[in-house]
Amino acid sequence: MSKPVNTQRTRCETWTRAMGYIRPTANFNVGKKSEYNDRVYFTEQKAFAQPSHCEFMKDNIAA
């Protein structure tokens, strides 16, 4: 199978929630792009693995 030529490809847009609105990241200004790149993604399992930070949340979710 041959690789598609760049003229056959469709650009993929990335959308994200910023300031309460869903927007394409291509429309971000310099500051918002920097914030987007600095974001830290987490999972609940990793967050709850650190009991010193999440004991309060565990107690309230279990109730």
HELIX and SHEET records of a PDB file:
HELIX    1   1 ASN A    6  GLN A    8  5                                   3    
HELIX    2   2 THR A   25  ASN A   27  5                                   3    
HELIX    3   3 VAL A   30  ASP A   38  1                                   9    
HELIX    4   4 GLU A   44  PHE A   48  1                                   5    
HELIX    5   5 PRO A   51  ALA A   62  1                                  12    
SHEET    1   A 2 TRP A  15  ALA A  18  0                                        
SHEET    2   A 2 TYR A  21  PRO A  24 -1                                        
END                                                                             
